[in-house]
Amino acid sequence: MAKIAMIGAGSLVFCKTLMADFLATPALRGSEYRLMAKTHTRLDKMQAFVGRMIRDNGVDASVTATTNLRQALRGADYVVVMIQVGGVDVFELDYAIPMKYGVDNCIADTMGPGGIFRALRHIPALLDIAAIMREECPKAVLFNYANPMAMCCWALGRVSGLQFVGLCHGVQTTMDLIASYTGVKKDEIDFLAAGINHMAWFLRLEHQGRDLYPLLKRNFEKPGYYVNEKVRGEVMRHFGYFMTESTGHLSEYLPYFRKNEKALKAYCDEPAFGGESGAYYRYCKMIAGKFARLDPLSIESTTLGPRSAEYCSHIIEALESGVPFRLNGNIRNDGYITNLPKGCCVEVPIFVDRTGLHPTVVGDLPPACAALNMTNVLAQGLTVEASFTGDPELIMQAVALDPLTAAVCTLNEIREMTSVMLEKQRAYLPQFKKRKIRAVPAIKVEKNVVRKDVPVDPALAIANRFGKLAKA
């Protein structure tokens, strides 16, 4: 009988969804669930709701709640992490401060200044969980749902001996879209998806041996199809492959779609399909406000239906029962994608059975796909290094490498913005202690102050010479 620790159990959406999945899984009957959060405000309500689900459906299971992390982890077989350090109030800073500098985000939890600072808040918390797991449940598997997935899992990949996988629903929900765009049932499509989280590529799409890409690409040339997913559609039209994240997410990870009003109007102006500025923050604020006024769980149905698209219950079922299950998961890159850096976080196919998780070797991604992934991987790596070393200069440099930020801000603006964010969030960033991002004042250059004794670039000298001849 499995012992499952749910860390961050105040998460209204994820904890409720995952618990419903677990309780609907026959292989997990008799399991013990330990809900853990830092405060009782939501935790007690979640425990009461899970208790009602257990009773109303006659499920053989037990649930307890605690604010003590060590107590929740003691003897656990599986640890599910869905934390949000700082909550909605700090999330507002991730969105609002960059917006003042022209960095316009829709989601702000994966890349950009917001994603980077979310990672810096989450990494110490994740490392604390891993350290206690080493003492209390060294053989347990950690399932991470905390974003930014790639940076969080990159950090977890540095913990020796830790069994973990990062889980997202981007692949399975995108397969719903691909099925609708090709007219082929989802479970009849053979596919291979790999890359990094929120930027994984569908390298192969087939139905009974027939390549579905020509049909998908033809349909994306039709306005009625294209309008639903302009950003992913544009990326596929120019780079050849479809990706796992929709407009709201993907438009933030590349420099082409949110850098000015023209780009926003062209690609992110459809409210029905996401992409609006601050959409995810406003949604989170609405949920938090609703929970503060009433208990939404009190009116939620306790009926257990079909399991959700989330992988977690299926993975634990495979580990417990031995019946194999395939997923796309986020793990340390130990040669699985050969043209992305060793040690970074990659999202690849993984097979699970009673003996554990077995990632597959994908090999090289197409060169342009790897290159687009690398624009994000480089910033991710600097962020993780910043958190491990406590060097605040690396934060600024990570933000400077973010594609969207680099498209709209100067280096001095990036330095100033990052410094403001660090000071505003310092209470949640213990790894930086009192260290600050240094100021680099602008140098005022007067006209006609060029020194005569400084060597001039030969190419520039020739250009100046011909320019003078042309005027003559």
Number of C-alpha atoms within 10 A of each C-alpha: 12 18 21 25 29 27 25 25 31 26 18 18 10 16 21 18 15 20 22 22 22 23 25 20 18 12 19 23 16 15 18 18 23 23 27 27 23 16 14 15 12 19 22 19 18 24 23 16 20 25 17 16 19 22 14 12 13 10 18 14 19 16 16 16 21 20 17 13 20 16 16 24 28 17 18 22 18 22 24 23 22 20 22 19 19 15 12 18 12 19 23 18 19 25 26 18 19 23 15 10 16 17 25 27 31 23 28 31 25 25 33 32 30 28 24 28 30 29 30 29 24 25 27 20 17 19 16 13 18 24 15 16 23 17 13 17 19 19 16 21 21 21 24 24 21 26 24 24 27 29 30 28 30 25 27 25 21 15 14 9 11 18 19 24 24 28 23 24 19 19 24 17 15 18 19 14 14 20 17 13 15 19 11 15 13 17 10 11 21 15 14 16 21 28 28 26 31 24 25 25 27 20 19 16 20 15 16 9 9 11 15 20 19 11 12 21 19 11 16 21 14 10 10 10 15 16 15 18 21 23 26 21 25 18 17 17 14 8 14 18 20 25 25 24 22 22 23 23 23 22 28 27 25 23 18 18 24 28 23 15 11 11 15 19 12 13 20 24 15 17 9 8 15 19 27 19 21 18 17 21 23 15 12 16 16 13 15 15 12 12 15 12 8 10 13 13 17 13 9 10 10 18 12 17 10 9 18 13 17 19 21 21 22 22 24 26 22 21 19 17 14 15 13 17 17 17 23 27 26 30 28 23 21 17 17 22 24 15 15 23 17 14 16 25 31 32 31 25 19 18 17 21 19 15 11 17 22 12 21 14 16 17 13 15 18 14 11 12 20 20 14 16 23 17 16 22 24 15 24 30 20 21 30 27 17 21 24 16 12 19 18 23 17 20 26 26 18 25 28 24 19 24 21 26 28 17 18 17 18 13 15 15 15 21 21 18 20 26 19 17 17 22 14 13 19 17 12 19 21 14 19 19 12 11 14 15 18 12 10 10 7 7 6 6 8 7 6 6 7 9 8 7 6 7 8 11 9 9 9 10 12 12 12 12 11 12 11 10 9 8 6 6
